[in-house]
Amino acid sequence: MEFTELIRLVGIVVVIVGFAFKLEPILIILLGIAATALAAWMNPVTLLATIGSSFVANRVMATFILILLVTGTMERNGLRESAAKLIGRFKGASPGAVIAGYGIMRSIFGIFNVSFGGVAGFVRPVVMPMALGTVKAGGNEPEEKHVEEIKGMASGMENVAWFFFQVLFITGAGNLLVQSTLAGLGYEVELIELVKVAIPVAIFALVWGIVYYYRKDAKLMKAYAAKPAGSDRSERTSGRG
């Protein structure tokens, strides 16, 4: 590789040095872009056109980042507390029921290839507070083991619902990849045929996940049944006194 080609990688060096000195991330990215453009003798018009085309080609990632920013702003202004209060109004609700309901909703939107931001963008700031809110609504303080199990179950339901139901979107990237791969092997298949095959698999995976997580949570909730309602709060109050 010639030196003229290597010098175009100067933008990577700028990014590494910038993060090493803990500079502003946006400033680092802009400096890296500018350094690469200068090294490649790229004029401003070509640079802006390249940035624009890259943004359009990766707009899904841009949308994901936007969702994270919006969720973070809402979380700072009481999103988690509001979600917990909302679910607390429903009597008899449990973490397992919340996770099951989220799985169904996630699956429906997954069919249309609509994402909520995944674990970081929706499960942690919305589903988790609602699930824990059902425990607190019964006068109990969630135990650490139960909290960790709920995190795993909520994340697992996110993965199951999104993984199996996004392929029901007929023009999804997964279906197009399978179709092109089979075509290369001499098998011509229609996208609708791939979706028909995936429907029973997706439904089975969702039902199995709901039943499994609901039963698992029911076993964990039995630990609170042995305690009088509000005993956790009274213990904390007496401890403070």
C-alpha positions, 0 to 999 in steps of 0.5 A: 500500500502506497503512502498516498493511500495510507495518509487517508487513514489519518482520520482514524488517528485523529479519532484515537487521539481525541478519545485518548485526551477525552475531547468532545465526541462530536468535535472528534468526529468532525475533526476526523472527517475534516482530516480525512477529506484534506488527506484525500484532496476532497473538495467541500461539495464532494465532502458534503455529498459523501456525508449526505449519502452515508447518512441516508444509507445508514438512516436506521442507525441514525433513527436508533441514536435519535430514539436513545436521545429522546428516551434519555431526555424523557427518562431524566424527566420522570419516565421510569417513575411514570411507568411504575405508577401506571402499572401500579394501578392494575391489580393482580399484575406481575412482572411476568404479565408485563413481560408477556404483554410487551412480547405481544406488542413487540411482535406486532410491531416487529411484523412491520419492522418497527423498532423501539430501540431495543433493550437500551431504548425501551426495555430498561427505561419502560418495561423494567420500571413497570415490571418492578412496579407490580412488585412494589404495588403489592407492598414488597421491595423487589429482591436483588435476585428477582431484579436480575431475573426480570432483567434477563427475562425482559431482554430475552423477550425482546430478543425472541419477539424481534428475532422471529417476527422481523422476518415476517416483514416480507421485504426485510433484509433477512428474507432478501438474503435467504432468497439470494442465497437460495437462488445462488444454489439453484432454488428459486423461491418467492419472498411470500413463501419464506414468510409463510414458513416463518409464521408458525415458527414465530408464533411457537417461539412467542408462545413458548417464551411467554409461558416460560417467562410467566411460569418462571416469574410465578415461582419467584413471586412465591417468595413474597407470598410468605411475607406479610404485605408491606413487611419490607417497608416496615423493616426498612422503617424500623431499621432507620429508627 
